[in-house]
Amino acid sequence: MGGKIIAGAVVALGLLSSPAFAVTSLGALDPTAFDSASLTGKLPASGSFSLTYTFTLTTTGLVSPGVIITASDPGLLPSGAEFAFYKGVTLLEELPLGISGSTAKVTLATLTEAAGTGYSVVLTGTSNGDLSVGGTVATSPVPEPSTWAMMLIGFMGLGYAAFRHRAKGKLAAAAI
């Protein structure tokens, strides 16, 4: 019984270390520096795959991950491929890769995330060809409250200017 458990653990570790189930650490990303990291990898010629990229944030910021796979033959694109974003073990967002012609791609929503927490993006599916994967995890700082206030005042000013312009047009038309 103990031998079966050890053998199962060895097989599981072998699968996780194979290129089809690769885990790549992107390190710490700094949103204040508009930091980004490249997601690169290789799909196996056939069979299921799981590419995982892990990272942390140095400060709270906006995170926007995306991935793209291009093939000379659309039939080689992976089937059932999904791209997911995790905070620890909690799934934040998951979308299937959109296929258009000979390209499969997806960009997840930009989310505000906390510093120091472990994040990961995971690409899974079934490979139909030996293809390369490309993508990025881009970060940027969360705007400060004063920035939001200035933007709101600017929109209010534009709205007021449009209102005044329309009111002047109605007065001129009434005078004719």
C-alpha positions in Angstrom: 0.0 0.0 0.0 2.8 2.4 1.0 4.6 1.6 -2.3 1.5 2.6 -4.4 1.3 6.0 -2.6 5.0 6.7 -3.2 4.7 5.6 -6.8 1.6 7.8 -7.3 3.5 10.8 -5.8 6.5 10.2 -8.1 4.2 10.1 -11.2 2.4 13.3 -10.0 5.7 15.1 -9.5 6.8 13.9 -12.9 3.7 15.3 -14.6 4.0 18.6 -12.8 7.6 19.0 -13.9 6.9 18.1 -17.5 6.7 20.9 -20.1 2.9 20.1 -20.5 2.4 21.1 -16.8 5.0 23.9 -16.4 5.1 26.4 -13.5 7.0 29.6 -14.1 7.7 32.3 -11.5 7.6 35.8 -12.8 8.8 37.2 -9.4 7.6 40.5 -7.9 5.9 43.1 -10.2 5.9 46.8 -9.3 2.6 48.5 -10.3 4.1 52.0 -9.6 6.7 51.4 -12.4 4.0 50.1 -14.8 5.8 46.8 -14.6 5.0 43.8 -16.9 6.2 40.3 -17.3 6.2 38.0 -20.4 4.3 34.8 -20.5 6.2 32.5 -22.8 5.9 28.7 -23.2 5.6 25.8 -25.5 2.6 23.5 -25.9 3.1 19.8 -26.3 2.5 18.3 -29.7 -0.7 16.7 -28.4 -2.5 16.0 -25.1 -3.6 18.1 -22.2 -1.5 21.0 -20.9 -1.4 23.4 -18.1 1.0 26.4 -18.1 1.1 28.3 -14.8 2.8 31.7 -14.2 3.1 32.9 -10.6 3.9 36.4 -9.3 3.4 38.8 -6.4 2.9 42.6 -6.3 5.2 45.0 -4.5 2.3 47.5 -4.0 -1.5 47.4 -4.6 -2.2 48.0 -8.2 -4.1 47.2 -11.4 -3.3 43.9 -13.0 -4.2 42.9 -16.6 -3.1 39.5 -17.9 -3.5 38.2 -21.5 -2.2 35.5 -23.8 -2.1 34.8 -27.5 -1.3 31.7 -29.6 -0.8 31.8 -33.3 -0.7 28.9 -35.7 -0.1 28.5 -39.4 -3.0 26.1 -39.6 -6.2 27.0 -37.5 -6.6 23.2 -36.9 -3.5 23.3 -34.7 -4.9 25.7 -32.2 -5.6 24.2 -28.8 -9.2 23.0 -28.1 -11.1 23.8 -24.9 -8.3 26.2 -23.9 -9.1 28.5 -20.9 -7.1 31.3 -19.3 -7.7 31.9 -15.5 -6.5 34.4 -12.9 -6.1 33.3 -9.3 -5.4 35.1 -6.0 -3.9 32.3 -3.9 -6.3 29.4 -4.6 -9.3 31.7 -5.2 -10.4 32.0 -8.9 -10.8 35.7 -9.8 -11.7 35.3 -13.5 -11.7 32.7 -16.2 -12.4 32.9 -19.9 -12.0 30.6 -22.9 -9.5 31.6 -25.6 -11.3 33.4 -28.4 -10.4 31.9 -31.8 -10.3 34.1 -34.9 -8.7 32.6 -38.0 -5.3 31.2 -37.0 -5.1 33.1 -33.6 -6.4 32.1 -30.2 -6.2 35.0 -27.6 -7.8 36.4 -24.5 -7.2 39.3 -22.2 -8.8 39.2 -18.7 -10.4 42.1 -17.0 -8.1 44.6 -15.3 -8.5 44.1 -11.6 -7.3 46.0 -8.5 -5.2 43.7 -6.5 -3.3 43.8 -3.1 0.4 43.9 -2.6 2.3 40.8 -1.3 -0.4 38.3 -2.2 0.5 35.3 -4.4 -1.2 35.4 -7.8 -1.1 33.1 -10.7 -2.4 32.9 -14.3 -3.1 29.5 -15.7 -3.5 28.4 -19.3 -5.1 25.0 -19.7 -6.5 22.9 -22.6 -5.8 20.2 -25.1 -3.0 20.7 -27.5 -3.4 20.0 -31.2 0.1 21.0 -32.3 3.6 22.0 -31.1 2.9 25.8 -30.7 4.5 28.7 -28.8 2.5 30.7 -26.3 3.0 34.5 -25.8 1.4 37.0 -23.5 1.9 39.5 -20.7 0.9 40.4 -17.2 0.8 44.2 -17.1 0.5 46.2 -14.0 -0.1 49.9 -13.3 -0.8 51.9 -10.1 -4.3 52.5 -8.8 -5.2 56.2 -9.3 -5.2 58.3 -6.2 -8.5 59.9 -5.0 -7.3 63.3 -6.1 -6.9 62.0 -9.6 -10.4 60.6 -9.6 -11.7 64.0 -8.3 -9.9 65.9 -11.0 -11.3 63.6 -13.7 -14.9 63.9 -12.3 -14.6 67.7 -12.2 -13.4 67.7 -15.8 -16.3 65.6 -16.9 -18.7 67.9 -15.0 -17.1 70.9 -16.8 -17.5 69.3 -20.2 -21.2 68.5 -19.4 -21.8 72.1 -18.3 -20.1 73.4 -21.5 -22.3 71.2 -23.6 -25.4 72.3 -21.7 -24.6 76.0 -22.2 -23.8 75.5 -25.9 -27.2 73.7 -26.4 -29.0 76.4 -24.4 -27.4 79.2 -26.5 -28.5 77.4 -29.7 -32.1 77.3 -28.5 -32.1 81.0 -27.6 -30.7 81.9 -31.0 -33.4 79.8 -32.8 -36.2 81.4 -30.7 -35.0 84.9 -31.6 -35.4 84.2 -35.4 
